[in-house]
Amino acid sequence: MPPFSRAIRRPGLYYIAPTYLKCHVMQRSISAIMTSVTKRVPIPPKGVDYRGKIVLAPMVRSGELPSRLLALHYGADLVWGPETVDRSLIGTTRKVNEALNTIDFTRFPSNGAKTPQKDQKESLIYRLHPEREGSRLIFQIGTSDPERAVQAARIVAGDVAGIDVNAGCPKPFSTSGGMGAALLQTPDILASILEALVKEIVPEFQIGISVKIRLLETPELTEVLVRKLCATGITALTIHCRTTPMRPRERAIREQLKMIADICRETGVACLINGDVANRAQAEQLISEFGADGAMIATAAESNPSCFRTGADGGLAPWEEVVEQYIKTSMEVGNRWGNTKYLLAHLIPGKLQALKNITSTKSYHQVCQILGLEHLETQAKEVDERLGITPETEYQGRKGKKGKNNNSALAAGGNQGKARHGQKKSLSKRGIPEQAAAVANV
């Protein structure tokens, strides 16, 4: 008979009073509920809990330093850098850039040579800003091998808040090396990568490991994969609600979300939603509807990162404000002009004359002139000079380069090459009707 219970004597029988039984059952129920609610993979001291966070997705070209800082400026809780392949990071040198207050990871391009050529410039592989993003930056790695993953992660782990493995990118540059979405077809390799990072990186650097995946062909296959990955010791899993063959224009599939979120909750792993998340308000609605822990915004943030702002904080900002802030941020961190120009083409609405005007710009100074940002022109000239953009190169442009004769190409092309080098025939002379010509120019 349990101690402290109230027993009632009957001939040849003891039984426990209902009062005790009810209390005992209630305590077990409460304990079970508390266990299910509070079960969480421990967040390392220098790591970050993804729960309750609306974050910037990893995007090639669109996820460089100024884009991340702009997202944080407008209210993103965390930011992911663009996928960086393990082999490109291995062999880099970590440098403190005192002029920009950044940390740069650089290396000499090999171009097949064993030793760098004299006066060869180093390539910038990754740049981060420790003060403005360090504690909120997640480094995403592209890898297909546990040992390389650990070797690469060690290089950057001391400067970021977490390491995320890319197992969702469908682009050939990633999948051709067995990385990205290709890992979904080799779940044992993917799990071994995560286990190696958890074993080696977490104790040494005290940050968490996470993974970003896509849906598989059926809910059953997705469930098996998610359970396998959640058992590796990761702190978070992001699910892009599309299958590998799907493209961004295709509607995200949300039917499997609740199942995935439930598995993550059972195992104590945070679950983030990605795919067709347009702003903070929608993100919060999806989190509530499907029981997820956070959400990741990609395309909408590429067009206007103020999508992270709440309505109370002003909501979506006008493009003019966003563009000016982006240009200022890009100049502050010495961002490559080509990358800055690339993102400006996304930030400026497509039908505006301003977008057409910047397509021919070759420098920060030129774009400030065209957009009427006179107060930034002096700073723009200084940044151009540091980046090696001179007045000569500024106005030379690609058109001038293309106009030069390439004698070796002409020789290789024979008579056809010489013919192509001649004056281009008009559409009418090539036998294309005027109506068809009009359609071709649309």
N, C-alpha and C positions, 0 to 999 in steps of 0.2 A: 504494500500500500504506500503510495507516495507520501512523503512527509508534508506536514502542514495542510493536508487535505482533510475535509470533514467526512468521516466514515460513519455509516449507520449500521448498527448490528442487526442482523437477521439470523435465524437459526441456520448454522452451517455455512454462512455467507457473509462476506463483506462487500459493499459496493460503494463507489465514490459518488458523492452527492453531485447533482447536475450543476451546481454552482461552480465547482472546480472544473468540470469538463468544459463548460462554456468558456471560462476564462482561459483555459489551456488552448482551446481551438482558436480563440480570438488572438491570443499572443502569437500563435504560429502563423495566422493569416497576416497579421501586422508585420511580422518579421519577413515573410515572403514578399510582401508589397515593398517594404523598405529596401530589401536586397535588390529587387528588380529595378527600383527607381534609382538607387545610388550606385549600382555597379558601373564602374568606369575604369578603363585602362588608365593607370596613373599618368598624369601629365608631368614630365620631367621639369625640374626647377627653372631651367632656361627656355623651356618650350612654351607653347601656347595652346590653349583649349579652343578648338574650332566652334564650340557650341555658342549659339547666339550671334554668330558672325556673318556679315554679308561681305563677300570678298571679291577681289579682282582675279579673273581667270588667267592662266598662263597662255600667252599668245605670242607667236613668233613675230618679230618686228614691232608689234604693237604693245609689247610688254617690257620695253626697255626702261631705263631708270626714270626719265622725265614722265613717262606715261604712268608709272607706278606712283611717283610723288604726286602727280595731279589727282589720281584716284584717291589717295590718302587725304589730300587737301579738301576734296569734296565729300569725305565721310566714309570711305571704304575702311572696314575694320582690319583687314589683312590684304596683302598683295602677293601674288605669285609672279615670279620672274618667268621669262620664256624658257622653254625646254632647252637645256644645255647638255649636249652629248658628253658622256664620261670621257671619251678619248680626247676631246678638245680641251677639257679642263685639266686632265693629267699632264703634267709637265709645265704648267703655268707658274708664274711668279707672282706672289701677292705683294702689292705695292701700295703704300699709303700716298695718295695724291693730295699733298698739302695745299695746292692751289685751288682744288675743287672740293676739298674736305670729303673725298670719296676713297673707297678702297677698290683698286683695280687689279684684275687678274689678267696678266698679259703673257704672251709667248711670241717667239720668232717663228714666222711661217717657214716650214721646212722646204716646200717645193721640191721634195726629193733629195735635198742636200743634207749631209750629216751634220754640218756645222753652218751657222748663219753667215751670210755674206757680209763683207765690210760695209758699214754705214746702213745696214738693213734695219728698217723700222719694225718695232714690235707690234703685234696685232692685239687689240683689246678684245678679250674673250667675254669678260663679265665685269660690270661696274655696279657698285652699290653704295648707298649713302648711310653710314652707320647711325648717324644722329637722327635723320629724318625718316628712316624706314627699317633700320636693322632689327628692332624688336618685333616688327610686324611683317617681315619678309620671309616668304617660303621659297626655298630654292628647289626648282623642279629639275630632275635629272633624267636624261634619256640613257637607258642602259639595257643590256641583255645578259649581263654577267655579274654574279654576286661579288667577285673579287674586285673587278673594275669599279663597280658601284661604290664599294667601301673606299677604295683608293681615291676616287674622285670626290666623294662626299667629305672625306677628311680635310680636303684642301679648303673648303668653303664653310664647313659646319660651325666653325668658331665665330662666324660673322652673321649668321642667320638664325631665325627662330624655329626652323624646321626643314626637313628634307622630304620632298614629295617625289614619288616615282611615277613617271608618265607611262601609263598602260592604256592610253586612249587615243593618241594621235593617229589618224588614218593616213597621213601623208607619206608618200614613198620614201622621202629622205629619212624617215624614222622607221617605218615598217621594214624597209629593205635590209636593215641591219638586225632584224629580230627585236627591235624596240617598239615603243608605242603600242598601238592596238595589236601588233603581232604577238605580244605577250599574252593576250587573251586566249590565244590558241595553244600556249605552252604554260598552263597555270602552275605547274610544278617549278618551272624556272622562275616565274614571277614570285611565287611564295618564297623560294630560296633567296631571292634578292632582298625581299622585305625582311626575312629572318636574319640575314647577314647584317643588314643595316641596323636592325634593332639590337642585335648582339654586340656589334662593334662601335656604332656611333652613339647610341643613347647613353651608355655608361660613361663614355669618354667626354662627350660634349654636352650632355644633359639637355638634349632637344628631342622632339618627337619625330617619328617617321609616319608618313601617310602615303596613300596611293590614289590615283585618279583613273577610273575605268569607264568603259561603255557597257551597254546592255549586250547580252549574248542573244542567240537566235530564238531561244525560248525562255520563259520564266524559270523553268526547272533548271536549265543550265546556268542562268544568272544566279539563282539561289545557291547552287553548289559552289560556284566561284566565290561569291561574297562570303559564305561561311568559311571557306578555306583561307581567304585573305584576312578575315577578322581574327583568325586564330594565330596569326603570326606575331602579334604584339604591337601592331600599329595603333596609333591614337585616333586616326580618322580615315574615312573613305569618302571620296567624291564620286558620284555617279552622274555621268553625262547621259542624259535620257535619249540617246540615239544608239543604233547599232553601228558597227564599223562602216558598212557601205553607205549609210545615210549622210547627207550633206546638210549644212546649216539651214538651207531654204526649206527643208522638210520638217514638218511639225514634230516637236519632241514627244516621245512616248512616255506617259506618266503612269500607266497602268501597273507597273512593277514597283513604283516608288514606295508604297506603304510596306510591301514585303521586305524590301531592302532596308528601309528605316527600322523595321521591327527587328531584323537580324542584328543590325548594328547596335540597337539598344540592348538586346539580350546579351551581347558580348562586350558591352561597355565601350564601343567604338563610336565616335561622332560621325554623323552622316550629313554630307553636304549635297545639295541639288544643283545640277548644272544643265543648261539647255533651255532656251527661250525664256530666260529670266530678264525682264526689261528694266526693272527699277527696284528700289528698296521696298516700296509698298507691296508690289507683287511678290517679292521674295518672302516677305513676312507672311503673306497669305498662303503661299505654297508650303512653307514650313509648318504652319498651323494645320493645313488641310491634310498633309501626308505624314505628319509626325517626324519630320526631319529635324536636324539640329542647326542647319545653316544653309546658305545658298551662295552660288558663285555666278557672277555676271561677266559675260564675254563681249559679244557683238555690240550690245547697247552701250557698254562702257567705252568701246573703241570709237563710237560715234559721238558720245557726250558723257564723259566720266562724272558729271554732276548728277547722273542717275542714282548715285549712292546717297544723295541728300534726301532727308525727309521733307515732307511738305512744309512742316513747321520751320525748317531751316531755309526754305526758299524753293525747294523742288528743282526742276530742271532749269539750268541757267541758259541764257541766250548764247548762241555760238560765238558771238564776238567776244564775250567775256572769257569763255573757255579757251578760245584760240590765243588770246593775248596772254592768259596765264600759262598756257602750254609753251609758247615761245619764250617767255621769261624763264620758265623752269628749265627748258632745254638749254638756254644760254648759260644759266647758272651752273649746270653740270657738264658743259662742254659736249653736248650730244652731237654725234655726226650729223652733218647737214642733210645727207640723203635720207636718214631715218626720220629726222624731223619733218622733212618735206612729205615723206610717205604718210605720216600720221595726220598732217594738216589736210591732206586730201580726204581723210575720213571725217575730220572734225568740221570742215566747211561743207554746208549742204550742197548737194550735187548740181542744182540748177542755178546757183548764184554765179554772177560774173566774177566774183572774188576767187572762186575755185579755178576758173579758166585762167585768171591772171597769174596765179601762183605756179601754174604748170611750167612756165618758162624761167622761173627764178633759179638762181644758182648760189644764193647765199642768204644769210640771216639779214644782212643789210638790205638786200633787194626786197625780201618779203615784208620787212618793216615799212619800207617806202610804199609798197603797193597797198598794204592794209592800213596805211595812215597812222602808223605807230611811231610818230616822230620822236617821242620821248625815249624810245628804245634804240634809236639809230646809232648813237655813240657807242653804247654797249655792244650792239650788233657788229660794228666795225672791229672792235677789239676781239670779239669772239672769232670772227672770220679770220683775223690775222693769226690767232693762236692755232686755228684749224688748218692754216696754210692756204686759205682762200684769198687770193690776191685780186686786185682790180682786173688784171689780165685774164686770169682763169674765170673770174666772176662773169665776164661778158663773152668769153669765148664760146662756151656752151657746146653741146653735142653736135649741133648742126654744123659748126665750123669744122669739127673733126671729121664728120662724115663727108664733107665736101672735098677733102683731100684725096688725091689719087693713091690707090693702093696698087702699085705696079705688080707686085707678086701675085695678088689676087686676080688681076686682069690677065696676067700670063697664064695662071692656072686655069682660068675660065675659057681660054682660047677665044674663038670668034664670038661665042655666046657671051662670054664675059665682057668683051668689048662692046657688044650690042647693048647689053644691060647698062653699061656705063654711059651710053648715049642718052639723048633726050627721051624722057618717058612719053609714050603716046597718050593722047587723050582717050577717054572712054569711047567716044563716037568713032574714032579711027580704029579702035580695037573691035568694032562691031557690036558694041553694047548699046541697045536702044536708050533713048533719053529717059524713059520711064523707069527702066531698070537701073539706070545710073542714079536717078533720084533716090530710089530705094536703097542702093548701096551706100549712099552718103548719110543715111539716117543714123 
